Amino acid sequence: MKAFTYSEARQNLAKLLKLAQDEDVEIRRRDGSVFVVHLKERESRSPFDVPGIKTAATTEDILEAIRETRESRN
């Protein structure tokens, strides 16, 4: 694990992020607090991949509701 002071981290952010792809990186502040930076793995699924729901509504019911909503706006 590599360690940087806050000032070093600020000056070398690109290098720090590149290192964080392979290992955890510590950033130490003058007040003694320590932060760890690591790569967050990407989720492999789409944010639009949501579970379906069961409903008695038909496609026609949904389209009619959309039409009514659009007509009420005019």
PDB file of N, CA, C, O and CB in Angstrom:
ATOM      1  N   MET A   1       0.842  -1.171   0.000  1.00  0.00           N
ATOM      2  CA  MET A   1       0.000   0.000   0.000  1.00  0.00           C
ATOM      3  C   MET A   1       0.892   1.240   0.000  1.00  0.00           C
ATOM      4  O   MET A   1       1.783   1.382   0.837  1.00  0.00           O
ATOM      5  CB  MET A   1      -0.961  -0.005   1.217  1.00  0.00           C
ATOM      6  N   LYS A   2       0.637   2.121  -0.942  1.00  0.00           N
ATOM      7  CA  LYS A   2       1.379   3.375  -1.026  1.00  0.00           C
ATOM      8  C   LYS A   2       0.729   4.396  -0.101  1.00  0.00           C
ATOM      9  O   LYS A   2      -0.477   4.356   0.139  1.00  0.00           O
ATOM     10  CB  LYS A   2       1.425   3.905  -2.491  1.00  0.00           C
ATOM     11  N   ALA A   3       1.550   5.312   0.414  1.00  0.00           N
ATOM     12  CA  ALA A   3       1.038   6.366   1.291  1.00  0.00           C
ATOM     13  C   ALA A   3       1.503   7.723   0.789  1.00  0.00           C
ATOM     14  O   ALA A   3       2.652   7.886   0.379  1.00  0.00           O
ATOM     15  CB  ALA A   3       1.497   6.144   2.752  1.00  0.00           C
ATOM     16  N   PHE A   4       0.609   8.683   0.825  1.00  0.00           N
ATOM     17  CA  PHE A   4       0.895  10.052   0.410  1.00  0.00           C
ATOM     18  C   PHE A   4       0.468  11.001   1.518  1.00  0.00           C
ATOM     19  O   PHE A   4      -0.473  10.717   2.260  1.00  0.00           O
ATOM     20  CB  PHE A   4       0.176  10.398  -0.925  1.00  0.00           C
ATOM     21  N   THR A   5       1.153  12.116   1.628  1.00  0.00           N
ATOM     22  CA  THR A   5       0.630  13.188   2.466  1.00  0.00           C
ATOM     23  C   THR A   5      -0.469  13.874   1.664  1.00  0.00           C
ATOM     24  O   THR A   5      -0.592  13.665   0.457  1.00  0.00           O
ATOM     25  CB  THR A   5       1.765  14.207   2.898  1.00  0.00           C
ATOM     26  N   TYR A   6      -1.255  14.683   2.335  1.00  0.00           N
ATOM     27  CA  TYR A   6      -2.328  15.400   1.659  1.00  0.00           C
ATOM     28  C   TYR A   6      -1.763  16.257   0.527  1.00  0.00           C
ATOM     29  O   TYR A   6      -2.313  16.274  -0.574  1.00  0.00           O
ATOM     30  CB  TYR A   6      -3.106  16.275   2.659  1.00  0.00           C
ATOM     31  N   SER A   7      -0.670  16.965   0.796  1.00  0.00           N
ATOM     32  CA  SER A   7      -0.062  17.832  -0.226  1.00  0.00           C
ATOM     33  C   SER A   7       0.439  17.024  -1.415  1.00  0.00           C
ATOM     34  O   SER A   7       0.240  17.423  -2.563  1.00  0.00           O
ATOM     35  CB  SER A   7       1.094  18.639   0.376  1.00  0.00           C
ATOM     36  N   GLU A   8       1.089  15.891  -1.151  1.00  0.00           N
ATOM     37  CA  GLU A   8       1.572  15.032  -2.237  1.00  0.00           C
ATOM     38  C   GLU A   8       0.406  14.507  -3.073  1.00  0.00           C
ATOM     39  O   GLU A   8       0.480  14.446  -4.300  1.00  0.00           O
ATOM     40  CB  GLU A   8       2.389  13.854  -1.670  1.00  0.00           C
ATOM     41  N   ALA A   9      -0.675  14.130  -2.379  1.00  0.00           N
ATOM     42  CA  ALA A   9      -1.847  13.601  -3.082  1.00  0.00           C
ATOM     43  C   ALA A   9      -2.442  14.660  -3.994  1.00  0.00           C
ATOM     44  O   ALA A   9      -2.821  14.369  -5.129  1.00  0.00           O
ATOM     45  CB  ALA A   9      -2.906  13.107  -2.082  1.00  0.00           C
ATOM     46  N   ARG A  10      -2.522  15.875  -3.504  1.00  0.00           N
ATOM     47  CA  ARG A  10      -3.065  16.970  -4.301  1.00  0.00           C
ATOM     48  C   ARG A  10      -2.217  17.223  -5.541  1.00  0.00           C
ATOM     49  O   ARG A  10      -2.747  17.436  -6.631  1.00  0.00           O
ATOM     50  CB  ARG A  10      -3.158  18.241  -3.462  1.00  0.00           C
ATOM     51  N   GLN A  11      -0.914  17.199  -5.373  1.00  0.00           N
ATOM     52  CA  GLN A  11      -0.004  17.490  -6.480  1.00  0.00           C
ATOM     53  C   GLN A  11       0.105  16.346  -7.479  1.00  0.00           C
ATOM     54  O   GLN A  11       0.446  16.563  -8.642  1.00  0.00           O
ATOM     55  CB  GLN A  11       1.363  17.815  -5.943  1.00  0.00           C
ATOM     56  N   ASN A  12      -0.182  15.133  -7.029  1.00  0.00           N
ATOM     57  CA  ASN A  12      -0.006  13.942  -7.872  1.00  0.00           C
ATOM     58  C   ASN A  12      -1.295  13.139  -8.003  1.00  0.00           C
ATOM     59  O   ASN A  12      -1.268  11.908  -7.973  1.00  0.00           O
ATOM     60  CB  ASN A  12       1.095  13.054  -7.304  1.00  0.00           C
ATOM     61  N   LEU A  13      -2.410  13.823  -8.146  1.00  0.00           N
ATOM     62  CA  LEU A  13      -3.696  13.126  -8.154  1.00  0.00           C
ATOM     63  C   LEU A  13      -3.791  12.080  -9.266  1.00  0.00           C
ATOM     64  O   LEU A  13      -4.271  10.972  -9.025  1.00  0.00           O
ATOM     65  CB  LEU A  13      -4.821  14.128  -8.302  1.00  0.00           C
ATOM     66  N   ALA A  14      -3.348  12.410 -10.462  1.00  0.00           N
ATOM     67  CA  ALA A  14      -3.428  11.448 -11.575  1.00  0.00           C
ATOM     68  C   ALA A  14      -2.622  10.186 -11.251  1.00  0.00           C
ATOM     69  O   ALA A  14      -3.088   9.072 -11.493  1.00  0.00           O
ATOM     70  CB  ALA A  14      -2.910  12.091 -12.893  1.00  0.00           C
ATOM     71  N   LYS A  15      -1.422  10.357 -10.709  1.00  0.00           N
ATOM     72  CA  LYS A  15      -0.580   9.214 -10.338  1.00  0.00           C
ATOM     73  C   LYS A  15      -1.254   8.399  -9.236  1.00  0.00           C
ATOM     74  O   LYS A  15      -1.258   7.169  -9.279  1.00  0.00           O
ATOM     75  CB  LYS A  15       0.821   9.691  -9.876  1.00  0.00           C
ATOM     76  N   LEU A  16      -1.821   9.093  -8.250  1.00  0.00           N
ATOM     77  CA  LEU A  16      -2.490   8.428  -7.132  1.00  0.00           C
ATOM     78  C   LEU A  16      -3.663   7.581  -7.638  1.00  0.00           C
ATOM     79  O   LEU A  16      -3.832   6.438  -7.214  1.00  0.00           O
ATOM     80  CB  LEU A  16      -2.983   9.470  -6.099  1.00  0.00           C
ATOM     81  N   LEU A  17      -4.466   8.138  -8.535  1.00  0.00           N
ATOM     82  CA  LEU A  17      -5.609   7.389  -9.060  1.00  0.00           C
ATOM     83  C   LEU A  17      -5.166   6.190  -9.884  1.00  0.00           C
ATOM     84  O   LEU A  17      -5.801   5.136  -9.836  1.00  0.00           O
ATOM     85  CB  LEU A  17      -6.491   8.297  -9.903  1.00  0.00           C
ATOM     86  N   LYS A  18      -4.093   6.340 -10.632  1.00  0.00           N
ATOM     87  CA  LYS A  18      -3.560   5.212 -11.413  1.00  0.00           C
ATOM     88  C   LYS A  18      -3.112   4.091 -10.471  1.00  0.00           C
ATOM     89  O   LYS A  18      -3.396   2.918 -10.716  1.00  0.00           O
ATOM     90  CB  LYS A  18      -2.372   5.674 -12.312  1.00  0.00           C
ATOM     91  N   LEU A  19      -2.411   4.458  -9.394  1.00  0.00           N
ATOM     92  CA  LEU A  19      -1.986   3.464  -8.401  1.00  0.00           C
ATOM     93  C   LEU A  19      -3.184   2.784  -7.750  1.00  0.00           C
ATOM     94  O   LEU A  19      -3.160   1.580  -7.494  1.00  0.00           O
ATOM     95  CB  LEU A  19      -1.113   4.120  -7.328  1.00  0.00           C
ATOM     96  N   ALA A  20      -4.233   3.562  -7.484  1.00  0.00           N
ATOM     97  CA  ALA A  20      -5.418   3.031  -6.809  1.00  0.00           C
ATOM     98  C   ALA A  20      -6.157   2.001  -7.658  1.00  0.00           C
ATOM     99  O   ALA A  20      -7.001   1.268  -7.142  1.00  0.00           O
ATOM    100  CB  ALA A  20      -6.359   4.163  -6.449  1.00  0.00           C
ATOM    101  N   GLN A  21      -5.853   1.937  -8.948  1.00  0.00           N
ATOM    102  CA  GLN A  21      -6.464   0.907  -9.787  1.00  0.00           C
ATOM    103  C   GLN A  21      -5.949  -0.478  -9.406  1.00  0.00           C
ATOM    104  O   GLN A  21      -6.646  -1.475  -9.594  1.00  0.00           O
ATOM    105  CB  GLN A  21      -6.183   1.186 -11.271  1.00  0.00           C
ATOM    106  N   ASP A  22      -4.728  -0.541  -8.871  1.00  0.00           N
ATOM    107  CA  ASP A  22      -4.109  -1.832  -8.563  1.00  0.00           C
ATOM    108  C   ASP A  22      -3.993  -2.118  -7.074  1.00  0.00           C
ATOM    109  O   ASP A  22      -3.925  -3.279  -6.672  1.00  0.00           O
ATOM    110  CB  ASP A  22      -2.752  -1.894  -9.176  1.00  0.00           C
ATOM    111  N   GLU A  23      -3.970  -1.068  -6.246  1.00  0.00           N
ATOM    112  CA  GLU A  23      -3.797  -1.271  -4.806  1.00  0.00           C
ATOM    113  C   GLU A  23      -4.413  -0.104  -4.040  1.00  0.00           C
ATOM    114  O   GLU A  23      -4.649   0.964  -4.604  1.00  0.00           O
ATOM    115  CB  GLU A  23      -2.297  -1.423  -4.446  1.00  0.00           C
ATOM    116  N   ASP A  24      -4.668  -0.318  -2.760  1.00  0.00           N
ATOM    117  CA  ASP A  24      -5.168   0.769  -1.929  1.00  0.00           C
ATOM    118  C   ASP A  24      -4.085   1.820  -1.743  1.00  0.00           C
ATOM    119  O   ASP A  24      -2.897   1.501  -1.693  1.00  0.00           O
ATOM    120  CB  ASP A  24      -5.645   0.239  -0.566  1.00  0.00           C
ATOM    121  N   VAL A  25      -4.502   3.067  -1.642  1.00  0.00           N
ATOM    122  CA  VAL A  25      -3.576   4.181  -1.461  1.00  0.00           C
ATOM    123  C   VAL A  25      -4.038   4.969  -0.241  1.00  0.00           C
ATOM    124  O   VAL A  25      -5.213   5.319  -0.130  1.00  0.00           O
ATOM    125  CB  VAL A  25      -3.509   5.094  -2.744  1.00  0.00           C
ATOM    126  N   GLU A  26      -3.115   5.247   0.671  1.00  0.00           N
ATOM    127  CA  GLU A  26      -3.431   6.020   1.866  1.00  0.00           C
ATOM    128  C   GLU A  26      -3.088   7.482   1.662  1.00  0.00           C
ATOM    129  O   GLU A  26      -2.071   7.817   1.054  1.00  0.00           O
ATOM    130  CB  GLU A  26      -2.686   5.467   3.079  1.00  0.00           C
ATOM    131  N   ILE A  27      -3.944   8.346   2.174  1.00  0.00           N
ATOM    132  CA  ILE A  27      -3.666   9.776   2.199  1.00  0.00           C
ATOM    133  C   ILE A  27      -3.725  10.199   3.663  1.00  0.00           C
ATOM    134  O   ILE A  27      -4.739  10.020   4.338  1.00  0.00           O
ATOM    135  CB  ILE A  27      -4.690  10.598   1.304  1.00  0.00           C
ATOM    136  N   ARG A  28      -2.607  10.766   4.141  1.00  0.00           N
ATOM    137  CA  ARG A  28      -2.518  11.173   5.543  1.00  0.00           C
ATOM    138  C   ARG A  28      -2.544  12.693   5.646  1.00  0.00           C
ATOM    139  O   ARG A  28      -1.825  13.399   4.939  1.00  0.00           O
ATOM    140  CB  ARG A  28      -1.234  10.609   6.199  1.00  0.00           C
ATOM    141  N   ARG A  29      -3.399  13.173   6.553  1.00  0.00           N
ATOM    142  CA  ARG A  29      -3.460  14.610   6.795  1.00  0.00           C
ATOM    143  C   ARG A  29      -2.596  14.962   7.997  1.00  0.00           C
ATOM    144  O   ARG A  29      -2.222  14.106   8.798  1.00  0.00           O
ATOM    145  CB  ARG A  29      -4.919  15.071   7.019  1.00  0.00           C
ATOM    146  N   ARG A  30      -2.300  16.225   8.092  1.00  0.00           N
ATOM    147  CA  ARG A  30      -1.464  16.714   9.189  1.00  0.00           C
ATOM    148  C   ARG A  30      -2.094  16.449  10.560  1.00  0.00           C
ATOM    149  O   ARG A  30      -1.387  16.243  11.547  1.00  0.00           O
ATOM    150  CB  ARG A  30      -1.210  18.205   9.021  1.00  0.00           C
ATOM    151  N   ASP A  31      -3.434  16.456  10.608  1.00  0.00           N
ATOM    152  CA  ASP A  31      -4.124  16.242  11.892  1.00  0.00           C
ATOM    153  C   ASP A  31      -4.151  14.767  12.304  1.00  0.00           C
ATOM    154  O   ASP A  31      -4.709  14.423  13.346  1.00  0.00           O
ATOM    155  CB  ASP A  31      -5.552  16.771  11.809  1.00  0.00           C
ATOM    156  N   GLY A  32      -3.553  13.905  11.494  1.00  0.00           N
ATOM    157  CA  GLY A  32      -3.467  12.477  11.834  1.00  0.00           C
ATOM    158  C   GLY A  32      -4.529  11.609  11.186  1.00  0.00           C
ATOM    159  O   GLY A  32      -4.437  10.383  11.250  1.00  0.00           O
ATOM    160  N   SER A  33      -5.535  12.210  10.564  1.00  0.00           N
ATOM    161  CA  SER A  33      -6.564  11.391   9.924  1.00  0.00           C
ATOM    162  C   SER A  33      -5.998  10.739   8.664  1.00  0.00           C
ATOM    163  O   SER A  33      -5.160  11.311   7.966  1.00  0.00           O
ATOM    164  CB  SER A  33      -7.812  12.245   9.581  1.00  0.00           C
ATOM    165  N   VAL A  34      -6.475   9.543   8.397  1.00  0.00           N
ATOM    166  CA  VAL A  34      -5.987   8.752   7.266  1.00  0.00           C
ATOM    167  C   VAL A  34      -7.183   8.326   6.418  1.00  0.00           C
ATOM    168  O   VAL A  34      -8.198   7.865   6.940  1.00  0.00           O
ATOM    169  CB  VAL A  34      -5.173   7.504   7.755  1.00  0.00           C
ATOM    170  N   PHE A  35      -7.047   8.486   5.108  1.00  0.00           N
ATOM    171  CA  PHE A  35      -8.081   8.093   4.156  1.00  0.00           C
ATOM    172  C   PHE A  35      -7.491   7.044   3.223  1.00  0.00           C
ATOM    173  O   PHE A  35      -6.298   7.071   2.921  1.00  0.00           O
ATOM    174  CB  PHE A  35      -8.619   9.326   3.352  1.00  0.00           C
ATOM    175  N   VAL A  36      -8.319   6.138   2.778  1.00  0.00           N
ATOM    176  CA  VAL A  36      -7.876   5.101   1.844  1.00  0.00           C
ATOM    177  C   VAL A  36      -8.651   5.269   0.540  1.00  0.00           C
ATOM    178  O   VAL A  36      -9.875   5.395   0.545  1.00  0.00           O
ATOM    179  CB  VAL A  36      -8.085   3.662   2.443  1.00  0.00           C
ATOM    180  N   VAL A  37      -7.926   5.271  -0.573  1.00  0.00           N
ATOM    181  CA  VAL A  37      -8.537   5.374  -1.898  1.00  0.00           C
ATOM    182  C   VAL A  37      -8.349   4.035  -2.594  1.00  0.00           C
ATOM    183  O   VAL A  37      -7.247   3.487  -2.635  1.00  0.00           O
ATOM    184  CB  VAL A  37      -7.910   6.548  -2.740  1.00  0.00           C
ATOM    185  N   HIS A  38      -9.442   3.519  -3.138  1.00  0.00           N
ATOM    186  CA  HIS A  38      -9.341   2.282  -3.914  1.00  0.00           C
ATOM    187  C   HIS A  38     -10.340   2.333  -5.065  1.00  0.00           C
ATOM    188  O   HIS A  38     -11.300   3.103  -5.030  1.00  0.00           O
ATOM    189  CB  HIS A  38      -9.596   1.032  -3.015  1.00  0.00           C
ATOM    190  N   LEU A  39     -10.114   1.524  -6.062  1.00  0.00           N
ATOM    191  CA  LEU A  39     -10.955   1.469  -7.241  1.00  0.00           C
ATOM    192  C   LEU A  39     -12.304   0.843  -6.894  1.00  0.00           C
ATOM    193  O   LEU A  39     -12.360  -0.228  -6.289  1.00  0.00           O
ATOM    194  CB  LEU A  39     -10.261   0.678  -8.363  1.00  0.00           C
ATOM    195  N   LYS A  40     -13.372   1.505  -7.273  1.00  0.00           N
ATOM    196  CA  LYS A  40     -14.704   0.939  -7.106  1.00  0.00           C
ATOM    197  C   LYS A  40     -15.029   0.172  -8.373  1.00  0.00           C
ATOM    198  O   LYS A  40     -15.008   0.730  -9.470  1.00  0.00           O
ATOM    199  CB  LYS A  40     -15.777   2.048  -6.815  1.00  0.00           C
ATOM    200  N   GLU A  41     -15.329  -1.103  -8.221  1.00  0.00           N
ATOM    201  CA  GLU A  41     -15.631  -1.940  -9.384  1.00  0.00           C
ATOM    202  C   GLU A  41     -16.936  -1.485 -10.028  1.00  0.00           C
ATOM    203  O   GLU A  41     -17.891  -1.133  -9.336  1.00  0.00           O
ATOM    204  CB  GLU A  41     -15.719  -3.433  -8.980  1.00  0.00           C
ATOM    205  N   ARG A  42     -16.965  -1.495 -11.329  1.00  0.00           N
ATOM    206  CA  ARG A  42     -18.175  -1.138 -12.062  1.00  0.00           C
ATOM    207  C   ARG A  42     -19.202  -2.248 -11.930  1.00  0.00           C
ATOM    208  O   ARG A  42     -18.869  -3.433 -11.915  1.00  0.00           O
ATOM    209  CB  ARG A  42     -17.861  -0.866 -13.545  1.00  0.00           C
ATOM    210  N   GLU A  43     -20.445  -1.838 -11.835  1.00  0.00           N
ATOM    211  CA  GLU A  43     -21.512  -2.839 -11.845  1.00  0.00           C
ATOM    212  C   GLU A  43     -21.686  -3.316 -13.281  1.00  0.00           C
ATOM    213  O   GLU A  43     -21.697  -2.513 -14.214  1.00  0.00           O
ATOM    214  CB  GLU A  43     -22.860  -2.256 -11.269  1.00  0.00           C
ATOM    215  N   SER A  44     -21.819  -4.609 -13.449  1.00  0.00           N
ATOM    216  CA  SER A  44     -21.882  -5.156 -14.799  1.00  0.00           C
ATOM    217  C   SER A  44     -23.282  -5.067 -15.404  1.00  0.00           C
ATOM    218  O   SER A  44     -23.470  -5.349 -16.587  1.00  0.00           O
ATOM    219  CB  SER A  44     -21.424  -6.595 -14.789  1.00  0.00           C
ATOM    220  N   ARG A  45     -24.256  -4.677 -14.594  1.00  0.00           N
ATOM    221  CA  ARG A  45     -25.609  -4.617 -15.157  1.00  0.00           C
ATOM    222  C   ARG A  45     -26.023  -3.179 -15.417  1.00  0.00           C
ATOM    223  O   ARG A  45     -25.498  -2.241 -14.818  1.00  0.00           O
ATOM    224  CB  ARG A  45     -26.615  -5.291 -14.217  1.00  0.00           C
ATOM    225  N   SER A  46     -26.950  -3.034 -16.297  1.00  0.00           N
ATOM    226  CA  SER A  46     -27.456  -1.720 -16.688  1.00  0.00           C
ATOM    227  C   SER A  46     -28.340  -1.141 -15.580  1.00  0.00           C
ATOM    228  O   SER A  46     -29.048  -1.890 -14.907  1.00  0.00           O
ATOM    229  CB  SER A  46     -28.245  -1.813 -18.014  1.00  0.00           C
ATOM    230  N   PRO A  47     -28.307   0.180 -15.383  1.00  0.00           N
ATOM    231  CA  PRO A  47     -29.222   0.774 -14.406  1.00  0.00           C
ATOM    232  C   PRO A  47     -30.684   0.658 -14.841  1.00  0.00           C
ATOM    233  O   PRO A  47     -31.594   0.859 -14.036  1.00  0.00           O
ATOM    234  CB  PRO A  47     -28.867   2.238 -14.183  1.00  0.00           C
ATOM    235  N   PHE A  48     -30.904   0.334 -16.112  1.00  0.00           N
ATOM    236  CA  PHE A  48     -32.259   0.150 -16.613  1.00  0.00           C
ATOM    237  C   PHE A  48     -32.734  -1.292 -16.467  1.00  0.00           C
ATOM    238  O   PHE A  48     -33.869  -1.607 -16.824  1.00  0.00           O
ATOM    239  CB  PHE A  48     -32.334   0.571 -18.064  1.00  0.00           C
ATOM    240  N   ASP A  49     -31.887  -2.163 -15.949  1.00  0.00           N
ATOM    241  CA  ASP A  49     -32.229  -3.563 -15.748  1.00  0.00           C
ATOM    242  C   ASP A  49     -32.963  -3.690 -14.408  1.00  0.00           C
ATOM    243  O   ASP A  49     -32.359  -3.991 -13.379  1.00  0.00           O
ATOM    244  CB  ASP A  49     -30.949  -4.471 -15.785  1.00  0.00           C
ATOM    245  N   VAL A  50     -34.267  -3.454 -14.447  1.00  0.00           N
ATOM    246  CA  VAL A  50     -35.075  -3.498 -13.226  1.00  0.00           C
ATOM    247  C   VAL A  50     -36.051  -4.663 -13.310  1.00  0.00           C
ATOM    248  O   VAL A  50     -36.472  -5.046 -14.401  1.00  0.00           O
ATOM    249  CB  VAL A  50     -35.838  -2.158 -13.010  1.00  0.00           C
ATOM    250  N   PRO A  51     -36.406  -5.220 -12.176  1.00  0.00           N
ATOM    251  CA  PRO A  51     -37.339  -6.348 -12.217  1.00  0.00           C
ATOM    252  C   PRO A  51     -38.728  -5.893 -12.644  1.00  0.00           C
ATOM    253  O   PRO A  51     -39.147  -4.775 -12.347  1.00  0.00           O
ATOM    254  CB  PRO A  51     -37.410  -7.037 -10.849  1.00  0.00           C
ATOM    255  N   GLY A  52     -39.419  -6.757 -13.330  1.00  0.00           N
ATOM    256  CA  GLY A  52     -40.776  -6.452 -13.770  1.00  0.00           C
ATOM    257  C   GLY A  52     -41.772  -6.593 -12.627  1.00  0.00           C
ATOM    258  O   GLY A  52     -41.437  -7.105 -11.559  1.00  0.00           O
ATOM    259  N   ILE A  53     -42.988  -6.138 -12.860  1.00  0.00           N
ATOM    260  CA  ILE A  53     -44.042  -6.277 -11.858  1.00  0.00           C
ATOM    261  C   ILE A  53     -45.246  -6.955 -12.516  1.00  0.00           C
ATOM    262  O   ILE A  53     -45.428  -6.868 -13.730  1.00  0.00           O
ATOM    263  CB  ILE A  53     -44.440  -4.882 -11.252  1.00  0.00           C
ATOM    264  N   LYS A  54     -46.058  -7.624 -11.712  1.00  0.00           N
ATOM    265  CA  LYS A  54     -47.287  -8.254 -12.198  1.00  0.00           C
ATOM    266  C   LYS A  54     -48.405  -7.241 -12.081  1.00  0.00           C
ATOM    267  O   LYS A  54     -48.554  -6.601 -11.039  1.00  0.00           O
ATOM    268  CB  LYS A  54     -47.624  -9.559 -11.402  1.00  0.00           C
ATOM    269  N   THR A  55     -49.188  -7.084 -13.125  1.00  0.00           N
ATOM    270  CA  THR A  55     -50.320  -6.153 -13.119  1.00  0.00           C
ATOM    271  C   THR A  55     -51.411  -6.673 -14.039  1.00  0.00           C
ATOM    272  O   THR A  55     -51.166  -7.434 -14.975  1.00  0.00           O
ATOM    273  CB  THR A  55     -49.876  -4.733 -13.553  1.00  0.00           C
ATOM    274  N   ALA A  56     -52.604  -6.240 -13.741  1.00  0.00           N
ATOM    275  CA  ALA A  56     -53.735  -6.630 -14.591  1.00  0.00           C
ATOM    276  C   ALA A  56     -53.934  -5.634 -15.726  1.00  0.00           C
ATOM    277  O   ALA A  56     -54.775  -5.856 -16.597  1.00  0.00           O
ATOM    278  CB  ALA A  56     -55.022  -6.740 -13.758  1.00  0.00           C
ATOM    279  N   ALA A  57     -53.176  -4.545 -15.732  1.00  0.00           N
ATOM    280  CA  ALA A  57     -53.302  -3.520 -16.777  1.00  0.00           C
ATOM    281  C   ALA A  57     -52.832  -4.087 -18.108  1.00  0.00           C
ATOM    282  O   ALA A  57     -51.816  -4.777 -18.194  1.00  0.00           O
ATOM    283  CB  ALA A  57     -52.488  -2.247 -16.412  1.00  0.00           C
ATOM    284  N   THR A  58     -53.603  -3.775 -19.142  1.00  0.00           N
ATOM    285  CA  THR A  58     -53.220  -4.202 -20.494  1.00  0.00           C
ATOM    286  C   THR A  58     -52.462  -3.065 -21.165  1.00  0.00           C
ATOM    287  O   THR A  58     -52.417  -1.948 -20.651  1.00  0.00           O
ATOM    288  CB  THR A  58     -54.475  -4.612 -21.343  1.00  0.00           C
ATOM    289  N   THR A  59     -51.879  -3.354 -22.295  1.00  0.00           N
ATOM    290  CA  THR A  59     -51.193  -2.320 -23.066  1.00  0.00           C
ATOM    291  C   THR A  59     -52.163  -1.213 -23.426  1.00  0.00           C
ATOM    292  O   THR A  59     -51.814  -0.033 -23.381  1.00  0.00           O
ATOM    293  CB  THR A  59     -50.559  -2.912 -24.338  1.00  0.00           C
ATOM    294  N   GLU A  60     -53.376  -1.591 -23.782  1.00  0.00           N
ATOM    295  CA  GLU A  60     -54.397  -0.596 -24.144  1.00  0.00           C
ATOM    296  C   GLU A  60     -54.730   0.303 -22.948  1.00  0.00           C
ATOM    297  O   GLU A  60     -54.912   1.508 -23.118  1.00  0.00           O
ATOM    298  CB  GLU A  60     -55.680  -1.298 -24.655  1.00  0.00           C
ATOM    299  N   ASP A  61     -54.810  -0.268 -21.747  1.00  0.00           N
ATOM    300  CA  ASP A  61     -55.069   0.531 -20.542  1.00  0.00           C
ATOM    301  C   ASP A  61     -53.970   1.576 -20.334  1.00  0.00           C
ATOM    302  O   ASP A  61     -54.253   2.727 -20.004  1.00  0.00           O
ATOM    303  CB  ASP A  61     -55.173  -0.382 -19.302  1.00  0.00           C
ATOM    304  N   ILE A  62     -52.759   1.177 -20.522  1.00  0.00           N
ATOM    305  CA  ILE A  62     -51.622   2.083 -20.330  1.00  0.00           C
ATOM    306  C   ILE A  62     -51.632   3.190 -21.373  1.00  0.00           C
ATOM    307  O   ILE A  62     -51.448   4.363 -21.047  1.00  0.00           O
ATOM    308  CB  ILE A  62     -50.295   1.309 -20.396  1.00  0.00           C
ATOM    309  N   LEU A  63     -51.850   2.810 -22.637  1.00  0.00           N
ATOM    310  CA  LEU A  63     -51.904   3.810 -23.702  1.00  0.00           C
ATOM    311  C   LEU A  63     -53.055   4.792 -23.493  1.00  0.00           C
ATOM    312  O   LEU A  63     -52.906   5.985 -23.758  1.00  0.00           O
ATOM    313  CB  LEU A  63     -52.043   3.126 -25.062  1.00  0.00           C
ATOM    314  N   GLU A  64     -54.183   4.309 -23.028  1.00  0.00           N
ATOM    315  CA  GLU A  64     -55.330   5.182 -22.755  1.00  0.00           C
ATOM    316  C   GLU A  64     -54.997   6.165 -21.628  1.00  0.00           C
ATOM    317  O   GLU A  64     -55.353   7.340 -21.710  1.00  0.00           O
ATOM    318  CB  GLU A  64     -56.578   4.341 -22.382  1.00  0.00           C
ATOM    319  N   ALA A  65     -54.331   5.702 -20.600  1.00  0.00           N
ATOM    320  CA  ALA A  65     -53.938   6.582 -19.492  1.00  0.00           C
ATOM    321  C   ALA A  65     -52.969   7.664 -19.980  1.00  0.00           C
ATOM    322  O   ALA A  65     -53.052   8.813 -19.549  1.00  0.00           O
ATOM    323  CB  ALA A  65     -53.289   5.760 -18.348  1.00  0.00           C
ATOM    324  N   ILE A  66     -52.073   7.303 -20.859  1.00  0.00           N
ATOM    325  CA  ILE A  66     -51.132   8.283 -21.424  1.00  0.00           C
ATOM    326  C   ILE A  66     -51.887   9.316 -22.255  1.00  0.00           C
ATOM    327  O   ILE A  66     -51.632  10.516 -22.145  1.00  0.00           O
ATOM    328  CB  ILE A  66     -50.055   7.576 -22.293  1.00  0.00           C
ATOM    329  N   ARG A  67     -52.824   8.843 -23.094  1.00  0.00           N
ATOM    330  CA  ARG A  67     -53.625   9.764 -23.915  1.00  0.00           C
ATOM    331  C   ARG A  67     -54.400  10.744 -23.034  1.00  0.00           C
ATOM    332  O   ARG A  67     -54.423  11.943 -23.311  1.00  0.00           O
ATOM    333  CB  ARG A  67     -54.602   8.975 -24.815  1.00  0.00           C
ATOM    334  N   GLU A  68     -55.036  10.233 -21.971  1.00  0.00           N
ATOM    335  CA  GLU A  68     -55.812  11.086 -21.064  1.00  0.00           C
ATOM    336  C   GLU A  68     -54.920  12.138 -20.406  1.00  0.00           C
ATOM    337  O   GLU A  68     -55.320  13.293 -20.267  1.00  0.00           O
ATOM    338  CB  GLU A  68     -56.506  10.233 -19.986  1.00  0.00           C
ATOM    339  N   THR A  69     -53.729  11.746 -20.007  1.00  0.00           N
ATOM    340  CA  THR A  69     -52.807  12.671 -19.368  1.00  0.00           C
ATOM    341  C   THR A  69     -52.395  13.775 -20.351  1.00  0.00           C
ATOM    342  O   THR A  69     -52.338  14.951 -19.989  1.00  0.00           O
ATOM    343  CB  THR A  69     -51.566  11.918 -18.844  1.00  0.00           C
ATOM    344  N   ARG A  70     -52.115  13.389 -21.565  1.00  0.00           N
ATOM    345  CA  ARG A  70     -51.702  14.374 -22.577  1.00  0.00           C
ATOM    346  C   ARG A  70     -52.850  15.321 -22.912  1.00  0.00           C
ATOM    347  O   ARG A  70     -52.627  16.518 -23.095  1.00  0.00           O
ATOM    348  CB  ARG A  70     -51.214  13.663 -23.859  1.00  0.00           C
ATOM    349  N   GLU A  71     -54.054  14.809 -22.992  1.00  0.00           N
ATOM    350  CA  GLU A  71     -55.215  15.649 -23.309  1.00  0.00           C
ATOM    351  C   GLU A  71     -55.524  16.626 -22.181  1.00  0.00           C
ATOM    352  O   GLU A  71     -55.947  17.752 -22.441  1.00  0.00           O
ATOM    353  CB  GLU A  71     -56.440  14.778 -23.588  1.00  0.00           C
ATOM    354  N   SER A  72     -55.321  16.218 -20.947  1.00  0.00           N
ATOM    355  CA  SER A  72     -55.622  17.098 -19.798  1.00  0.00           C
ATOM    356  C   SER A  72     -54.609  18.244 -19.690  1.00  0.00           C
ATOM    357  O   SER A  72     -54.898  19.252 -19.045  1.00  0.00           O
ATOM    358  CB  SER A  72     -55.628  16.281 -18.484  1.00  0.00           C
ATOM    359  N   ARG A  73     -53.460  18.113 -20.292  1.00  0.00           N
ATOM    360  CA  ARG A  73     -52.443  19.174 -20.266  1.00  0.00           C
ATOM    361  C   ARG A  73     -52.784  20.297 -21.233  1.00  0.00           C
ATOM    362  O   ARG A  73     -52.349  21.431 -21.037  1.00  0.00           O
ATOM    363  CB  ARG A  73     -51.066  18.603 -20.604  1.00  0.00           C
ATOM    364  N   ASN A  74     -53.542  20.004 -22.257  1.00  0.00           N
ATOM    365  CA  ASN A  74     -53.862  21.023 -23.284  1.00  0.00           C
ATOM    366  C   ASN A  74     -54.976  21.888 -22.875  1.00  0.00           C
ATOM    367  O   ASN A  74     -55.365  22.788 -23.619  1.00  0.00           O
ATOM    368  CB  ASN A  74     -54.203  20.390 -24.590  1.00  0.00           C
TER     369      ASN A  74
END
